[in-house]
């Protein structure tokens, strides 16, 4: 068998379809369904390069971003590869956060891609079906038109793996109504379609069975003129109301719990909420109690800082924190417990929120000496 036949298919597929009026629609499909379309470095590189090419092509009227398979648009980043890089970094006894070359490149490429989607001049329609978590949120959040379907489940689960809501999450979660963004960061609570729209993480709810009809309608449209407005109107024809979910039902209680100034008081208030017979709230409380105290502190501190920062600066801040997490935080331990040994018994360090102080978190925001003095994302 020759090497071409043995080569794995690319993890993202690109297609172009003709539309009325002579324009074309660029379609990018994440194509790694066995890993729930987990975002790998290769996938991010390919997608970013294609978005650049389509941005420069006047014939491309808009871009569609979707995932292959029935289960997920994108369940997050490629944690296995990151774990291997962190294990090698620590085995080598390295002490400079820049020395994990893989993590440095992965987060730079991923965040640059996410920022590009946020600032893309042409419409980007992201079809966020099924699981959309972590890195999947990063891809979807910046799209101009974000669709969820009936089985969509959006979440920031980083507290369970020792990271923090990155990919711009510090900026995104600040914009969730009723202070619920902090609750989502601390609990990893999933959002169904109605709550995703309410939280501002999605724009429209469309039935999954109608995806092909939407794509056909995109091709039948003449995209000359205001393409964003045309896409607004087209999606409105297919959109259906989504029922309010538990985030909306518990909005007042969540807002009150997260209104405290101190993280310790917020965590205590969330733990004291009356879950009753609501498994969503009970699961959120359990996840917070079992999660990394360091992740809780970092998520809290980053959201506080991000409140007054532009998006590009938030990505730069998160990049520094992510490198520190890969070097000396709970990230490797969280992945070990969840995906490598699968014992689900992480040994967090610090082990308590009392030990994860604001001063402790400050070390994760310390800028290293960048080559030439320029942050890798300085040009965003």
C-alpha positions, 0 to 999 in steps of 0.5 A: 500500500502506498503512502498516499493510501495510508495517509489519514484524511484531512481533519477539516474539509472545504467545499465551495457551492455556487449561489444565485447571482454568481457568488459562491458559498465557502463551506468548512466542515470539521471532519473528525467525528470519532473525536467529536471534532476535537480541535487539533493544531492541524485543523486550526492551521488549515481552517485559519489558512482557508478563512484567509483565502476566502476573505481575499476572494471577492466571489465568496459571499459567506462562509458556513462552519459546521461539524461532521457526524451527529454528535458534535460540532466541536467538543473542545481542543485536542487535550491528548496532544496537549497532555503529551507536550506538558508531560515532556515539558515537566520531564525535561525539568523546564521552567520557562513557560515558553519552552513548551513549544507545542502548547505555545503554538497551539494556543497562538494558532487557536486564539488567532483563528478565534479572533479572525472569526470574531472580526471576519468581514463576511458573514460566517454561519456556524451550525452548532449542533450537538456538543459545543464545548471549550474550543468549539465555543471559541470557533462558534462564538465569533461567528456573525450568525450562530445556530443551535438545534434541538440537541445542542449542548454548549458548556465551558467545562474547564474547571473539571480539567484544571484550565479556565474558560479560554478562547475568549471566554473571559470576554464572552462570559462577562456578557451573559445576562444576570451575572450568569457567566461566572456561574457557567465558568465555575460549574461547567453547567451545560446550556440547551438551545433556549439557554444558549440564545438567552446567554448570547452564545447563539442567535437562532434555533433551527431544527437539525433536520432542516440543515440541508434545506438551509444550505439549499436556500443559501445557494438559491439566494443572491448575495449581492448587496448587504449579505449580513442582512440577507442572511438574517432574513433567510435564517428567520424563515427557518427559525423556531422558538426554543423553550426556556431552560434551567439557566433562565428558570434559576436566573434570579437565584444565580444572579443573587449567588454571583453578586458577592464581591469575594469568590469564596462567598460566591462559591458558598452561595452557589453550594447553598442554592436549593436544587430541589429536584432539578438535576441540572442545578445539582450537577452544577453544584457537584461539578463546582465542588469537585473542580479545580480550586485554582481553575475557579480562582483563575476564571474569576480573576480573568473575568474581572480583568476582562470586563474593561478590556477589548477582545484582542487584549483578552486573548493576549491575557488568556494566552499568558495564563494558558501557557502558565497552566500548561507549565505548572498548573492543574491542567495536566493533572485534570487531563490525566484524571479524565482522559489518560488514567480515567480514574476521575480522582484528580489531585488538585494543587492548590487543594482548597479555594482558601489556598488559591488566593488572588496572589497565587493567581497573579503568578499565572498572569506574569508576562514572560520575556517575549523574543523581540519584546513582542507578545505572540498575539501583538498584532491582533 
